[in-house]
Amino acid sequence: MSTATKPNHIGRKISRIRELKDMKQEALAQALGTNQQAVSIIENSETLDEEKLIEVAKALGVTVEAIKNFSDEGVINYFNSFNDNKGSIYAGGQHYCTFNPLDKVIELYERLVQAEKDKVDYLEKNQKDK
């Protein structure tokens, strides 16, 4: 008896993508305009017709190719190689900011001050109206 899973089980791939997107079967069912039992049947199906696959891909926010080519190993490799370099440069084992952190603090402070000014103006206007 073999416990190996079939690599092209489309329903299992849909299930894994749905789980990775933190989506319940009920939510996918709603997006497809069907019920949870129908989604369960889809996820237990080894194959799916192209039209239904397109609907499911759209509901999951992925491409049909992403479903067809999905693999757990690919996801693990993707996340293991993922580096968020936005706002920093990685060199020689060090991360270096590409922006001045003090500028960001000042920008935040100015936005907070402006929000407080707007709040005061709003309260003064409401007080005058009474």
N, C-alpha and C positions, 0 to 999 in steps of 0.2 A: 504494500500500500504506500503510495507516494503522497507526501504532504506538500510538495512543491506547488506554488501557485502559478497559474498560467499568466505569462507576461502580457498578453493582449486582452485580458478580461476588462472590457471597456467599463462595465458597471463598477468594478472595484476601483478603477482609476477615477471615475466620477465621484465615488464615495470619498476617496482620499483627498481629492481636491476640495470637495465640500468641507471636509473636516479641517483641512489646513486653513480654509477661509473662515473657520469658526462659525459655520452655518449649519443649522439643524435641517433635518429632512423636511420639516414643516415649512421652513422659510423657502427652501428650494421649490417645494410643491406650490407655494403661493406664487412665486415668480413664474412658474410654468403654467399656472392656472389649473392646477390639478390637486390631488390630495396626497397625503403622506404615504399611503399604501402604494400609489402609483410610482412614487420616487423609490420606494423600497424595491419594487419590481424592477425598475430601471437599474438600480445599483446591484441587483443580483443577476442581471442579464450579462451574458458573455459578449454578446454583440448588440448593436443598436443601429437602426436605419439612419441614414445620413441626415434626413430632415429632423428627426428627433434629436440627434447629436448636435445639430446646429442650434436648436432651441435650448438645450441643456447648456451648451457652451456660452450662449448669450446670457442665460440666467446666472451662470457662475462668474461671468465677467472675464472669460478666457477664450482663447481661440480653439477651434476644433483640433488643430494640430497639437496644441498644448495638452489636450485630453489624450489624443492618440499616442503622443510621445512621452506621456508622464511616466516617471519612475521615482520610487522612493529614494533610490541612490542619487538620482539627479538632483532632487531637492536637498539632500544632505550635502552633496558637493557644492551646490549653489550657496547654501548658507555658510558652509565652512570657508568658502573663498570670498564671502561678502565682506566688504570693508566700506564703511560710510566715511568717505574722504571729504564730504562737504564741509568746507570751512577749515580744513587742516591739510597739512602735507606730512606724509610719513617718510622719514629718511633716517637711516642709520639707527633704527630701533626707537626713534623718538617721533612724537607728533608735534608739529609746529602749527600754530594758528596762522591763518592767512588774513586775519582781521585783528583789529585792536580791541581786546575785551573791554577796555575802559570806554571806548566809543559806544559799545553795545549797552553798557550800564547807563551812560549818559542819555542815550536814545530812549531807553526804557524809562528813566526818570522823567524825561521831558514829556513822554506820552502820559505818564501818571499825573504829572502836574496839570497837563492840558485837560485830562479827564476830570480832575478836581475842579478846575476853573469852569468847565462846562456844567458840572453838577451845581456849583454855587450860582451860576447864571440862571439855571433852570429853577432853583429854589427861590431866588430873588424874584424872578418873573411870576412864579406861582404866588408868592407872598403879596406882590403888588396887585394881582388880580382879585384878591380876597377883600 
